[in-house]
Protein backbone atom coordinates (compact mmCIF):
# COMPACT_ATOMS: atom_id res chain seq x y z
CA UNK A 1 0.00 0.00 0.00
CA UNK A 2 1.46 3.37 -1.01
CA UNK A 3 1.69 5.85 1.86
CA UNK A 4 1.45 8.93 -0.38
CA UNK A 5 -1.02 9.67 -3.14
CA UNK A 6 0.01 12.43 -5.63
CA UNK A 7 -2.56 14.96 -4.39
CA UNK A 8 -1.70 14.25 -0.76
CA UNK A 9 1.99 14.73 -1.47
CA UNK A 10 1.31 18.01 -3.24
CA UNK A 11 -0.70 19.14 -0.24
CA UNK A 12 2.19 18.28 2.07
CA UNK A 13 4.62 20.26 -0.05
CA UNK A 14 2.26 23.21 -0.21
CA UNK A 15 1.64 23.09 3.52
CA UNK A 16 5.38 22.94 4.17
CA UNK A 17 5.87 26.06 2.08
CA UNK A 18 3.11 27.88 3.93
CA UNK A 19 4.48 26.88 7.32
CA UNK A 20 7.90 28.15 6.36
CA UNK A 21 6.58 31.64 5.76
CA UNK A 22 7.67 33.79 8.65
CA UNK A 23 9.99 31.11 10.05
CA UNK A 24 12.95 31.91 7.81
CA UNK A 25 14.07 35.04 6.03
CA UNK A 26 13.98 35.09 2.24
CA UNK A 27 17.61 34.40 1.31
CA UNK A 28 17.27 36.42 -1.89
CA UNK A 29 16.31 39.51 0.12
CA UNK A 30 18.49 39.13 3.23
CA UNK A 31 21.66 37.40 2.06
CA UNK A 32 23.82 40.17 3.49
CA UNK A 33 22.35 39.79 6.95
CA UNK A 34 23.30 36.11 6.95
CA UNK A 35 26.95 36.53 5.96
CA UNK A 36 28.84 34.09 8.12
CA UNK A 37 25.73 33.23 10.15
CA UNK A 38 24.36 29.71 10.11
CA UNK A 39 20.60 29.27 9.77
CA UNK A 40 19.51 26.20 11.73
CA UNK A 41 16.10 24.49 11.68
CA UNK A 42 15.49 22.35 14.77
CA UNK A 43 12.81 19.79 15.48
CA UNK A 44 11.52 20.56 18.96
CA UNK A 45 11.00 23.97 20.55
CA UNK A 46 12.26 24.50 24.10
CA UNK A 47 10.17 22.69 26.69
CA UNK A 48 11.53 24.48 29.75
CA UNK A 49 12.77 27.89 28.51
CA UNK A 50 16.19 26.27 27.85
CA UNK A 51 16.71 25.18 31.43
CA UNK A 52 19.83 22.99 31.45
CA UNK A 53 18.16 20.63 33.92
CA UNK A 54 15.72 19.56 31.20
CA UNK A 55 16.24 18.02 27.76
CA UNK A 56 16.67 21.61 26.53
CA UNK A 57 20.28 21.21 27.70
CA UNK A 58 21.04 19.33 24.51
CA UNK A 59 20.12 22.40 22.48
CA UNK A 60 22.62 24.44 24.47
CA UNK A 61 25.23 21.77 23.76
CA UNK A 62 24.41 21.48 20.05
CA UNK A 63 24.71 25.26 19.73
CA UNK A 64 28.12 25.22 21.48
CA UNK A 65 27.01 27.82 24.00
CA UNK A 66 27.15 25.83 27.27
CA UNK A 67 30.00 23.50 28.22
CA UNK A 68 30.62 20.74 30.72
CA UNK A 69 33.57 19.72 32.85
CA UNK A 70 34.15 16.63 30.70
CA UNK A 71 33.59 15.57 27.10
CA UNK A 72 33.23 12.06 25.66
CA UNK A 73 35.21 10.78 22.71
CA UNK A 74 33.77 8.42 20.09
CA UNK A 75 34.41 5.43 22.36
CA UNK A 76 32.64 7.01 25.32
CA UNK A 77 35.88 7.71 27.18
CA UNK A 78 36.10 10.87 29.30
CA UNK A 79 38.22 13.73 27.94
CA UNK A 80 39.10 17.17 29.38
CA UNK A 81 36.84 20.18 28.79
CA UNK A 82 36.28 22.80 31.51
CA UNK A 83 38.13 20.38 33.77
CA UNK A 84 41.67 19.62 32.61
CA UNK A 85 42.06 16.56 34.82
CA UNK A 86 40.62 14.53 37.68
CA UNK A 87 41.74 12.08 40.30
CA UNK A 88 39.83 9.46 42.24
CA UNK A 89 40.98 9.87 45.84
CA UNK A 90 39.11 6.83 47.15
CA UNK A 91 35.87 4.94 46.47
CA UNK A 92 33.69 7.98 47.16
CA UNK A 93 35.85 11.07 46.64
CA UNK A 94 37.14 12.78 43.49
CA UNK A 95 39.12 15.94 42.80
CA UNK A 96 38.71 17.88 39.52
CA UNK A 97 41.13 20.53 38.30
CA UNK A 98 39.50 23.45 36.47
CA UNK A 99 40.81 25.05 33.31
CA UNK A 100 42.43 28.42 33.95
CA UNK A 101 41.51 31.58 32.05
CA UNK A 102 37.89 30.65 31.25
CA UNK A 103 35.28 33.38 31.46
CA UNK A 104 31.53 33.16 31.25
CA UNK A 105 29.70 35.16 28.62
CA UNK A 106 28.87 37.80 31.24
CA UNK A 107 32.59 38.36 31.85
CA UNK A 108 32.85 36.62 35.21
CA UNK A 109 35.54 34.00 35.77
CA UNK A 110 35.05 30.26 35.99
CA UNK A 111 36.00 29.22 39.53
CA UNK A 112 35.37 26.30 41.83
CA UNK A 113 32.44 28.27 43.30
CA UNK A 114 30.80 28.30 39.85
CA UNK A 115 30.99 24.53 39.61
CA UNK A 116 29.77 24.02 43.17
CA UNK A 117 26.76 26.25 42.46
CA UNK A 118 25.85 24.43 39.23
CA UNK A 119 26.18 20.88 40.52
CA UNK A 120 24.46 21.67 43.81
CA UNK A 121 21.55 23.29 41.96
CA UNK A 122 21.32 20.25 39.67
CA UNK A 123 21.28 17.89 42.65
CA UNK A 124 18.35 19.79 44.19
CA UNK A 125 16.39 20.40 40.99
CA UNK A 126 12.83 19.01 40.77
CA UNK A 127 12.86 16.93 38.74
CA UNK A 128 16.61 16.48 38.86
CA UNK A 129 18.59 15.77 35.68
CA UNK A 130 18.15 12.11 34.83
CA UNK A 131 21.92 11.57 34.80
CA UNK A 132 21.76 12.03 38.58
CA UNK A 133 19.03 9.41 39.11
CA UNK A 134 20.12 7.28 42.04
CA UNK A 135 23.26 9.38 42.54
CA UNK A 136 23.91 11.50 45.62
CA UNK A 137 26.53 14.20 45.14
CA UNK A 138 28.17 16.49 47.67
CA UNK A 139 30.23 19.20 46.00
CA UNK A 140 32.72 21.56 47.64
CA UNK A 141 35.55 23.86 46.64
CA UNK A 142 39.05 22.62 47.38
CA UNK A 143 40.49 25.98 46.31
CA UNK A 144 39.75 28.38 43.47
CA UNK A 145 40.79 25.89 40.78
CA UNK A 146 39.89 22.52 42.36
CA UNK A 147 36.49 20.97 43.05
CA UNK A 148 35.90 18.07 45.41
CA UNK A 149 32.99 15.73 44.66
CA UNK A 150 31.82 13.02 47.01
CA UNK A 151 29.29 10.40 45.92
CA UNK A 152 26.96 8.63 48.33
CA UNK A 153 28.00 5.27 46.88
CA UNK A 154 31.00 4.30 44.72
CA UNK A 155 30.52 5.65 41.20
CA UNK A 156 33.34 4.66 38.84
CA UNK A 157 31.74 6.57 35.95
CA UNK A 158 31.49 9.96 37.63
CA UNK A 159 33.65 11.69 34.96
CA UNK A 160 31.41 10.34 32.18
CA UNK A 161 28.35 11.38 34.17
CA UNK A 162 29.66 14.95 34.36
CA UNK A 163 29.79 15.10 30.56
CA UNK A 164 25.99 15.30 30.38
CA UNK A 165 24.79 18.58 28.86
CA UNK A 166 22.31 18.72 31.75
CA UNK A 167 25.32 19.46 33.98
CA UNK A 168 26.64 22.34 31.88
CA UNK A 169 28.43 24.92 34.01
CA UNK A 170 26.78 28.36 33.96
CA UNK A 171 27.54 31.74 35.52
CA UNK A 172 26.06 32.68 38.88
CA UNK A 173 23.58 35.04 37.19
CA UNK A 174 21.83 32.06 35.57
CA UNK A 175 20.42 30.73 38.83
CA UNK A 176 17.33 32.50 40.11
CA UNK A 177 14.72 31.88 42.77
CA UNK A 178 12.56 28.76 42.95
CA UNK A 179 14.93 26.70 40.84
CA UNK A 180 14.58 28.86 37.71
CA UNK A 181 17.68 28.76 35.47
CA UNK A 182 18.21 31.24 32.63
CA UNK A 183 21.17 30.36 30.37
CA UNK A 184 21.05 33.54 28.25
CA UNK A 185 24.49 35.14 28.36
CA UNK A 186 25.67 32.66 31.00
CA UNK A 187 27.64 29.94 29.21
CA UNK A 188 31.34 29.55 28.40
CA UNK A 189 31.15 28.22 24.83
CA UNK A 190 32.26 29.66 21.47
CA UNK A 191 28.76 31.04 20.85
CA UNK A 192 26.84 33.41 23.15
CA UNK A 193 23.11 32.86 23.53
CA UNK A 194 21.75 36.40 23.29
CA UNK A 195 18.00 35.90 22.88
CA UNK A 196 15.25 33.29 23.10
CA UNK A 197 12.00 34.22 21.41
CA UNK A 198 9.57 31.91 23.20
CA UNK A 199 9.20 28.67 21.31
CA UNK A 200 9.82 30.14 17.85
CA UNK A 201 13.50 31.06 17.58
CA UNK A 202 16.81 31.82 19.27
CA UNK A 203 19.83 33.96 18.41
CA UNK A 204 23.51 33.36 19.13
CA UNK A 205 26.58 35.50 18.44
CA UNK A 206 30.20 34.43 18.19
CA UNK A 207 32.09 34.66 21.47
CA UNK A 208 35.07 36.81 20.59
CA UNK A 209 36.63 36.13 24.00
CA UNK A 210 36.34 32.34 23.90
CA UNK A 211 39.03 30.47 25.84
CA UNK A 212 39.63 28.09 22.95
CA UNK A 213 39.68 28.43 19.16
CA UNK A 214 37.42 31.21 17.90
CA UNK A 215 34.38 29.97 15.97
CA UNK A 216 34.49 30.24 12.19
CA UNK A 217 30.81 31.25 11.96
CA UNK A 218 29.79 34.71 13.14
CA UNK A 219 26.57 33.50 14.70
CA UNK A 220 23.62 31.12 14.63
CA UNK A 221 19.97 31.89 13.82
CA UNK A 222 17.80 29.09 15.16
CA UNK A 223 14.21 28.43 14.16
CA UNK A 224 12.13 25.75 15.87
CA UNK A 225 10.15 23.96 13.17
CA UNK A 226 8.20 20.97 14.50
CA UNK A 227 6.56 20.35 11.11
CA UNK A 228 8.75 17.83 9.31
CA UNK A 229 7.71 18.87 5.79
CA UNK A 230 8.56 22.47 6.61
CA UNK A 231 12.03 21.53 7.88
CA UNK A 232 12.78 19.53 4.75
CA UNK A 233 11.45 22.31 2.53
CA UNK A 234 13.73 24.80 4.31
CA UNK A 235 16.74 22.80 3.16
CA UNK A 236 15.38 22.22 -0.32
CA UNK A 237 14.64 25.91 -0.92
CA UNK A 238 17.87 27.20 0.62
CA UNK A 239 16.15 28.87 3.57
CA UNK A 240 18.17 26.85 6.08
CA UNK A 241 21.81 25.86 6.05
CA UNK A 242 21.44 23.01 8.54
CA UNK A 243 18.36 20.93 9.36
CA UNK A 244 18.18 18.36 12.13
CA UNK A 245 15.97 15.26 12.36
CA UNK A 246 14.78 14.92 8.78
CA UNK A 247 12.10 12.22 8.77
CA UNK A 248 12.57 9.37 6.35
CA UNK A 249 9.35 10.29 4.55
CA UNK A 250 11.01 13.51 3.37
CA UNK A 251 14.43 12.16 2.38
CA UNK A 252 13.44 11.18 -1.16
CA UNK A 253 12.33 14.77 -1.84
CA UNK A 254 15.81 16.14 -1.15
CA UNK A 255 19.08 16.31 -3.02
CA UNK A 256 20.75 13.15 -1.72
CA UNK A 257 24.11 14.94 -1.64
CA UNK A 258 22.67 17.06 1.19
CA UNK A 259 21.47 14.15 3.33
CA UNK A 260 23.70 12.48 5.91
CA UNK A 261 22.84 9.38 7.93
CA UNK A 262 24.56 7.96 11.04
CA UNK A 263 23.51 4.99 13.21
CA UNK A 264 22.63 6.32 16.60
CA UNK A 265 22.05 4.97 20.12
CA UNK A 266 18.32 5.63 19.94
CA UNK A 267 15.72 2.87 20.23
CA UNK A 268 12.09 3.08 19.25
CA UNK A 269 10.42 1.17 22.09
CA UNK A 270 6.90 0.18 23.07
CA UNK A 271 6.53 0.67 26.84
CA UNK A 272 3.77 -1.33 28.54
CA UNK A 273 2.19 -0.17 31.80
CA UNK A 274 2.98 -2.89 34.35
CA UNK A 275 1.22 -1.21 37.29
CA UNK A 276 -2.35 -0.73 36.09
CA UNK A 277 -4.62 -1.66 33.22
CA UNK A 278 -4.46 -4.62 30.88
CA UNK A 279 -0.69 -4.96 30.86
CA UNK A 280 -0.47 -5.43 34.58
CA UNK A 281 -1.02 -9.06 33.49
CA UNK A 282 2.35 -10.52 32.33
CA UNK A 283 0.54 -12.90 29.99
CA UNK A 284 -1.02 -10.01 28.08
CA UNK A 285 2.35 -8.28 27.88
CA UNK A 286 3.68 -11.47 26.33
CA UNK A 287 0.77 -11.46 23.87
CA UNK A 288 1.63 -7.90 22.85
CA UNK A 289 5.26 -8.88 22.40
CA UNK A 290 4.34 -11.77 20.14
CA UNK A 291 2.02 -9.59 18.04
CA UNK A 292 4.74 -7.19 16.91
CA UNK A 293 6.19 -7.43 13.40
CA UNK A 294 9.31 -5.24 13.43
CA UNK A 295 10.23 -5.82 9.79
CA UNK A 296 6.97 -4.19 8.70
CA UNK A 297 7.82 -1.06 10.71
CA UNK A 298 11.36 -0.79 9.37
CA UNK A 299 10.30 -1.33 5.77
CA UNK A 300 7.06 0.65 5.58
CA UNK A 301 7.61 3.49 8.05
CA UNK A 302 11.39 3.95 8.04
CA UNK A 303 11.93 2.88 4.42
CA UNK A 304 14.75 0.59 5.61
CA UNK A 305 16.63 3.53 7.17
CA UNK A 306 16.55 1.86 10.60
CA UNK A 307 17.69 -1.42 12.15
CA UNK A 308 15.43 -4.13 13.57
CA UNK A 309 15.84 -4.32 17.35
CA UNK A 310 16.67 -7.55 19.12
CA UNK A 311 17.38 -5.73 22.37
CA UNK A 312 17.44 -2.33 24.01
CA UNK A 313 20.94 -1.50 22.71
CA UNK A 314 21.58 -1.30 18.99
CA UNK A 315 24.44 -1.15 16.46
CA UNK A 316 25.67 2.22 17.73
CA UNK A 317 27.04 0.14 20.64
CA UNK A 318 28.83 -2.57 18.64
CA UNK A 319 29.77 -4.59 21.73
CA UNK A 320 26.14 -5.18 22.74
CA UNK A 321 25.17 -7.78 20.13
CA UNK A 322 28.08 -10.09 20.95
CA UNK A 323 27.29 -10.03 24.67
CA UNK A 324 23.49 -10.27 24.42
CA UNK A 325 22.08 -13.22 26.33
CA UNK A 326 19.09 -15.26 25.12
CA UNK A 327 15.90 -14.24 26.88
CA UNK A 328 13.73 -16.90 28.41
CA UNK A 329 10.05 -16.04 28.49
CA UNK A 330 8.83 -17.03 31.97
CA UNK A 331 5.16 -16.38 31.19
CA UNK A 332 3.21 -17.80 28.26
CA UNK A 333 1.16 -15.41 26.15
CA UNK A 334 -2.61 -15.38 26.70
CA UNK A 335 -5.10 -14.44 23.99
CA UNK A 336 -6.40 -10.90 24.62
CA UNK A 337 -10.02 -11.77 23.70
CA UNK A 338 -11.14 -8.20 23.10
CA UNK A 339 -9.11 -6.55 25.86
CA UNK A 340 -9.29 -2.77 25.40
CA UNK A 341 -6.01 -0.82 25.54
CA UNK A 342 -4.97 2.78 24.91
CA UNK A 343 -1.88 3.16 22.73
CA UNK A 344 -0.29 6.61 22.84
CA UNK A 345 2.64 8.45 21.30
CA UNK A 346 3.64 11.97 20.28
CA UNK A 347 3.67 13.81 16.99
CA UNK A 348 6.98 15.69 17.27
CA UNK A 349 8.84 12.82 15.61
CA UNK A 350 7.03 12.35 12.35
CA UNK A 351 7.43 8.56 12.18
CA UNK A 352 5.88 7.76 15.56
CA UNK A 353 2.20 8.38 14.71
CA UNK A 354 2.64 6.09 11.71
CA UNK A 355 4.35 3.48 13.87
CA UNK A 356 1.30 3.71 16.13
CA UNK A 357 -1.00 2.98 13.20
CA UNK A 358 0.92 -0.18 12.28
CA UNK A 359 1.19 -1.34 15.89
CA UNK A 360 -2.51 -0.75 16.46
CA UNK A 361 -3.28 -2.98 13.48
CA UNK A 362 -0.89 -5.71 14.65
CA UNK A 363 -2.29 -5.64 18.20
CA UNK A 364 -5.85 -5.64 16.84
CA UNK A 365 -5.04 -8.68 14.72
CA UNK A 366 -3.87 -10.39 17.93
CA UNK A 367 -7.23 -9.71 19.64
CA UNK A 368 -6.75 -6.38 21.42
CA UNK A 369 -9.19 -3.51 20.97
CA UNK A 370 -6.92 -0.52 20.47
CA UNK A 371 -7.68 3.13 21.10
CA UNK A 372 -5.03 5.60 19.92
CA UNK A 373 -3.97 8.94 21.36
CA UNK A 374 -1.41 11.25 19.75
CA UNK A 375 -0.35 14.68 21.04
CA UNK A 376 2.66 16.94 20.96
CA UNK A 377 5.33 15.72 23.35
CA UNK A 378 5.03 18.70 25.66
CA UNK A 379 1.35 17.90 26.14
CA UNK A 380 1.65 14.16 26.65
CA UNK A 381 4.85 13.56 28.63
CA UNK A 382 3.30 14.17 32.06
CA UNK A 383 0.45 11.73 31.40
CA UNK A 384 2.86 9.10 30.10
CA UNK A 385 5.06 9.37 33.19
CA UNK A 386 1.97 9.20 35.39
CA UNK A 387 1.00 5.86 33.85
CA UNK A 388 -2.23 7.06 32.23
CA UNK A 389 -1.78 4.92 29.10
CA UNK A 390 -1.62 1.16 28.66
CA UNK A 391 1.11 1.42 26.03
CA UNK A 392 3.37 4.25 24.92
CA UNK A 393 5.68 4.44 21.91
CA UNK A 394 8.85 6.38 22.62
CA UNK A 395 11.95 7.21 20.63
CA UNK A 396 14.52 6.93 23.42
CA UNK A 397 18.23 7.72 23.49
CA UNK A 398 20.07 4.93 25.30
CA UNK A 399 23.46 6.49 26.07
CA UNK A 400 22.75 10.17 25.54
CA UNK A 401 23.75 11.34 28.99
CA UNK A 402 26.90 9.52 30.05
CA UNK A 403 28.01 7.45 27.06
CA UNK A 404 27.02 4.43 29.15
CA UNK A 405 23.58 2.76 29.11
CA UNK A 406 23.30 2.16 32.86
CA UNK A 407 21.93 5.67 33.45
CA UNK A 408 19.23 5.16 30.79
CA UNK A 409 18.31 1.73 32.14
CA UNK A 410 18.08 3.02 35.70
CA UNK A 411 15.99 6.01 34.67
CA UNK A 412 13.54 3.91 32.64
CA UNK A 413 13.38 0.60 34.52
CA UNK A 414 14.46 1.01 38.15
CA UNK A 415 11.82 1.33 40.85
CA UNK A 416 13.01 4.88 41.58
CA UNK A 417 13.73 5.81 37.96
CA UNK A 418 12.49 9.27 37.04
CA UNK A 419 11.47 8.26 33.47
CA UNK A 420 9.76 4.97 34.29
CA UNK A 421 6.90 5.09 31.78
CA UNK A 422 6.38 1.33 32.19
CA UNK A 423 5.84 1.84 35.94
CA UNK A 424 8.15 -1.13 36.41
CA UNK A 425 9.45 -2.11 39.84
CA UNK A 426 11.34 -5.40 40.00
CA UNK A 427 13.92 -5.94 42.77
CA UNK A 428 15.97 -8.28 40.61
CA UNK A 429 16.30 -5.60 37.91
CA UNK A 430 17.24 -2.98 40.51
CA UNK A 431 19.86 -5.34 41.90
CA UNK A 432 21.31 -6.02 38.44
CA UNK A 433 21.49 -2.30 37.64
CA UNK A 434 23.11 -1.52 40.98
CA UNK A 435 25.71 -4.21 40.36
CA UNK A 436 26.49 -2.91 36.86
CA UNK A 437 26.79 0.67 38.11
CA UNK A 438 29.48 -0.30 40.60
CA UNK A 439 31.82 -1.86 38.03
CA UNK A 440 34.49 0.29 36.32
CA UNK A 441 34.32 0.81 32.57
CA UNK A 442 35.39 -2.22 30.57
CA UNK A 443 34.34 -5.75 29.64
CA UNK A 444 33.00 -6.80 33.08
CA UNK A 445 30.75 -3.73 33.19
CA UNK A 446 29.46 -4.42 29.69
CA UNK A 447 28.60 -8.00 30.64
CA UNK A 448 26.73 -6.78 33.70
CA UNK A 449 24.81 -4.30 31.54
CA UNK A 450 23.67 -7.08 29.22
CA UNK A 451 22.63 -9.21 32.19
CA UNK A 452 20.37 -6.34 33.28
CA UNK A 453 19.04 -5.99 29.73
CA UNK A 454 18.08 -9.69 29.76
CA UNK A 455 15.97 -9.21 32.90
CA UNK A 456 14.28 -6.11 31.50
CA UNK A 457 13.42 -7.85 28.24
CA UNK A 458 12.08 -10.88 30.13
CA UNK A 459 9.63 -8.60 31.97
CA UNK A 460 8.11 -7.46 28.65
CA UNK A 461 7.70 -4.02 30.19
CA UNK A 462 9.54 -2.63 27.19
CA UNK A 463 9.40 -4.11 23.72
CA UNK A 464 12.23 -2.70 21.57
CA UNK A 465 11.07 -2.19 18.01
CA UNK A 466 13.93 -0.69 16.01
CA UNK A 467 17.09 1.39 16.28
CA UNK A 468 16.98 4.76 14.56
CA UNK A 469 19.58 6.65 12.59
CA UNK A 470 20.50 10.33 12.61
CA UNK A 471 19.38 11.97 9.38
CA UNK A 472 20.38 15.60 9.02
CA UNK A 473 20.42 17.94 6.06
CA UNK A 474 23.27 20.26 5.14
CA UNK A 475 23.22 22.85 2.39
CA UNK A 476 25.95 22.90 -0.25
CA UNK A 477 27.43 25.96 1.47
CA UNK A 478 27.74 24.38 4.90
CA UNK A 479 31.02 22.83 5.93
CA UNK A 480 32.13 20.77 8.92
CA UNK A 481 28.86 20.39 10.80
CA UNK A 482 29.11 17.70 13.46
CA UNK A 483 27.35 14.41 12.69
CA UNK A 484 27.04 13.14 16.20
CA UNK A 485 25.32 9.87 17.01
CA UNK A 486 24.78 11.06 20.59
CA UNK A 487 23.13 14.31 19.43
CA UNK A 488 25.32 16.43 21.66
CA UNK A 489 27.24 18.32 18.99
CA UNK A 490 25.97 19.98 15.84
CA UNK A 491 27.55 23.40 15.26
CA UNK A 492 31.17 23.58 16.43
CA UNK A 493 34.01 26.08 16.10
CA UNK A 494 34.86 24.52 12.72
CA UNK A 495 31.34 24.74 11.26
CA UNK A 496 31.12 27.48 8.64
CA UNK A 497 29.59 28.64 5.37
CA UNK A 498 31.54 28.73 2.13
CA UNK A 499 31.45 31.80 -0.12
CA UNK A 500 29.44 30.00 -2.80
CA UNK A 501 25.69 30.03 -2.52
CA UNK A 502 23.37 27.11 -3.03
CA UNK A 503 22.48 26.68 -6.70
Buried (B, 14 or more C-beta within 10 A) or exposed (E): EEEEEEEEBEEBBEBBBEBBEEBBBEBEEEEEEBEEBBBBBBBBBBBBBBBBBBBBBBBBBBBBBBBBBBBBEEEBEBEBBBBEEBEBEEEBEBBBBBBEEBBBBBEEEBBBEBBBBBBBBBBEBEEBBBBBBBBEBBBEBEEEBBBBBBBEEBBBBBBBBBBBBBBBBBBBBBBEEEEEBBBBBBBBBBBBBBEBEEBBBBBBBBBEEBBBEEBBBBBBBBBBBBBBBBBBBBBBBBBBBBBBBBBBBBBEBBEEEBBBBEBBBBBBBBBBBBEEBBBBBBBBBBBBBBBBBBEEBBEBBBBEBBBBBBBBBBBBBEEBEEBBEEBEEEBEBBEBEEBEBBBBBBBBBBBBBBBBBBBBBBBBEBBBBBEBBBBEBBEBBEBBBEBBBBBBBBBBBBBBBBBBBBBBBBBBBBBEBBBBBBBBBBEEBBEBBBBBBBBEBEEEBBBBBBBBBBBBBBBBBBBBBBBBBBBBBBBBBBBBBBBBBBBBBBBBBEBBBEEEEBE
